[in-house]
Amino acid sequence: MGKTKTHQGTAKRITVTARGKLIRGRQMAGHFKVVKSPRRRRSLKREVVVHADYRRKIEALLPYR
């Protein structure tokens, strides 16, 4: 059986920490920043851990992490 390919879009967007957590950026942070409050803009800068419901699906896209 052949090797599994890494999904490159996922690999660029999600990083894996040393302990194996999946970290992603926040959505809605690109445009229209004038409309958003400063508190909301600060929270959009931070990266968050991928929710447990999506973890197995994303790990399948990143086989050699």
N, C-alpha and C positions, 0 to 999 in steps of 0.2 A: 504494500500500500504506500502511496506517495506521501510526501510531507504536507502538513497543513500550512496554508499561507496565512500570514498575519494581515489583518484588515488595516490598511495604511491610514485611513481616515480616523479610525479609533486609536491607532498608535500615536497619532499626532495630537489628539485631544485629551487622552487619558494617560496619566503617569502612575507607575506602581511604586509605592514606598518600599523601604527596606523590610518592613514588617508585612508587606503584602496587601496594604490597603490600596484601593483604587481612588485616585484623586482627579477631579474634573473642575473645569471653570464654570462660572455661572452664565446662564443665558440672559438675554436682554441687556447686555452691557455695552453694546456697540454704538448705537445711535440714540439720538434724542435725549441727551444727558441733561439738557436745560429743564426738561419737564420733570425729571426725577429729583427727589429730595436729596440733600447731601448725605443723609444717613443711609438712604437706599443705595446711592452711588458707592459709598464706602463698603457696604456689604457685598456689592456686586464685584468688587476687586478680589475678594477672598476666594480661595478655592475650597471646595467641599468634597466630602467623601461620597462615593457612589452608594446609593441606597441598596440595601441587601436584596431587594426584589430583582434588581437588574444585574447583580454581580455575576451570576453564573452565565448569563447571556453575553456579557462583555468579556468575561474570561475566555469564552469560546472563540472570540474574535482576536484575542491576544494569546496564542498558544505558547510562545517562547518568551514570555516576559521576564 
